[in-house]
């Protein structure tokens, strides 16, 4: 079941309107850039930076087009998702479906992040928040 698969908090996802400005801000707070990536998207490129401090990982990402504009119009609620670290994302996906949760993706999604990539999927919490289940691949 999911309880035995979740190992703890993996990262917090924060959409931003200006990635460089946000990286500079968080660097002033002691964060360091651990990795960056660019992902192709329908309206352009999604720019991503993973920042760390004291074992905590903050995912900053800058969307493109209308999605970026929507982020800029928010006043509160900028945090997009909380990611839980799982030992086996495929098993977590199966367990989530068996528990009656409805993943937002059809299957775990691969991203070329970190050394060997990651796989993740999301579910919605009771108030609409996204909870991501994420596995570092080895």
C-alpha positions as CSV (number, residue, x, y, z in Angstrom):
1,X,0.0,0.0,0.0
2,X,1.1,3.6,-0.3
3,X,1.9,3.9,3.4
4,X,4.9,1.6,3.1
5,X,6.1,3.2,-0.2
6,X,6.2,6.9,0.8
7,X,9.6,7.8,2.3
8,X,9.1,11.5,3.0
9,X,9.0,14.9,1.4
10,X,11.0,15.0,-1.8
11,X,10.5,18.6,-3.0
12,X,8.1,21.6,-3.2
13,X,7.1,22.8,-6.6
14,X,6.8,26.6,-7.1
15,X,5.8,28.2,-10.4
16,X,7.5,31.5,-11.0
17,X,7.3,34.3,-13.7
18,X,11.0,35.0,-13.9
19,X,13.3,32.1,-13.1
20,X,16.5,34.1,-12.9
21,X,15.0,36.6,-10.5
22,X,13.6,33.8,-8.3
23,X,17.0,31.9,-8.3
24,X,18.7,35.1,-7.2
25,X,16.2,35.7,-4.4
26,X,16.5,32.1,-3.0
27,X,20.3,32.2,-3.4
28,X,20.2,35.2,-1.0
29,X,18.4,32.9,1.5
30,X,21.2,30.3,1.2
31,X,19.8,28.0,-1.5
32,X,22.2,26.7,-4.2
33,X,21.3,25.5,-7.6
34,X,21.5,21.7,-7.8
35,X,20.3,21.3,-11.4
36,X,18.6,23.1,-14.3
37,X,16.6,21.8,-17.2
38,X,14.6,23.0,-20.2
39,X,11.5,21.1,-21.3
40,X,9.7,21.7,-24.6
41,X,6.0,22.7,-24.2
42,X,3.2,23.7,-26.5
43,X,3.6,27.4,-25.9
44,X,7.4,27.5,-25.7
45,X,9.9,26.1,-23.2
46,X,9.5,25.4,-19.5
47,X,12.6,26.4,-17.6
48,X,13.3,24.4,-14.4
49,X,15.8,24.8,-11.5
50,X,16.1,22.6,-8.5
51,X,17.5,24.5,-5.5
52,X,18.7,23.0,-2.2
53,X,19.3,24.1,1.3
54,X,19.8,21.9,4.4
55,X,18.4,18.8,2.6
56,X,15.3,20.6,1.4
57,X,14.7,20.8,-2.4
58,X,12.7,23.6,-4.0
59,X,11.6,23.2,-7.6
60,X,11.3,26.5,-9.4
61,X,9.8,26.4,-12.8
62,X,8.8,29.1,-15.3
63,X,6.0,28.1,-17.6
64,X,5.4,29.7,-21.0
65,X,2.6,31.8,-22.6
66,X,-0.8,32.0,-20.9
67,X,0.2,29.7,-18.1
68,X,3.0,32.1,-17.1
69,X,0.7,35.0,-17.2
70,X,-1.8,33.2,-14.9
71,X,0.9,32.6,-12.4
72,X,1.8,36.3,-12.4
73,X,-1.8,37.2,-11.7
74,X,-2.0,35.1,-8.5
75,X,-1.9,36.8,-5.1
76,X,-1.8,33.8,-2.8
77,X,-1.6,30.1,-3.5
78,X,1.6,30.1,-5.6
79,X,2.8,26.7,-4.4
80,X,1.7,24.2,-7.1
81,X,2.5,20.8,-5.6
82,X,4.1,18.9,-2.7
83,X,6.1,15.9,-3.9
84,X,6.5,12.8,-1.8
85,X,9.5,10.5,-2.3
86,X,8.5,6.9,-3.2
87,X,10.6,3.8,-3.5
88,X,8.6,2.4,-6.4
89,X,6.5,4.8,-8.5
90,X,4.9,2.1,-10.5
91,X,3.7,0.3,-7.4
92,X,2.6,3.6,-5.9
93,X,0.6,4.3,-9.1
94,X,-1.1,0.9,-8.8
95,X,-1.8,1.3,-5.1
96,X,-3.2,4.8,-5.6
97,X,-5.7,3.5,-8.2
98,X,-6.6,0.5,-6.0
99,X,-7.3,2.9,-3.1
100,X,-9.8,4.8,-5.3
101,X,-7.5,7.8,-6.0
102,X,-7.6,9.1,-9.6
103,X,-4.1,9.9,-10.9
104,X,-4.0,13.0,-13.1
105,X,-1.7,11.2,-15.5
106,X,-2.4,8.0,-17.4
107,X,0.8,6.4,-16.2
108,X,4.0,7.6,-14.3
109,X,5.8,10.3,-16.4
110,X,9.5,10.3,-17.1
111,X,11.5,13.5,-16.8
112,X,15.3,13.8,-17.6
113,X,16.1,15.3,-14.2
114,X,19.0,14.5,-11.9
115,X,21.5,11.8,-12.9
116,X,19.2,9.0,-14.1
117,X,15.9,10.8,-14.4
118,X,12.7,10.7,-12.4
119,X,9.2,9.3,-12.8
120,X,6.2,10.9,-11.2
121,X,2.4,11.1,-11.1
122,X,-0.1,13.4,-9.3
123,X,-3.4,13.0,-7.4
124,X,-5.6,15.7,-6.1
125,X,-6.1,16.1,-2.3
126,X,-9.5,16.9,-0.8
127,X,-9.2,20.6,-1.4
128,X,-7.8,20.3,-4.9
129,X,-4.1,20.5,-4.0
130,X,-1.7,18.4,-6.1
131,X,0.2,15.6,-4.4
132,X,3.0,14.3,-6.5
133,X,4.5,10.8,-6.0
134,X,8.1,10.9,-7.4
135,X,10.9,8.4,-7.7
136,X,14.5,9.1,-8.4
137,X,15.6,6.5,-11.0
138,X,18.9,4.6,-10.6
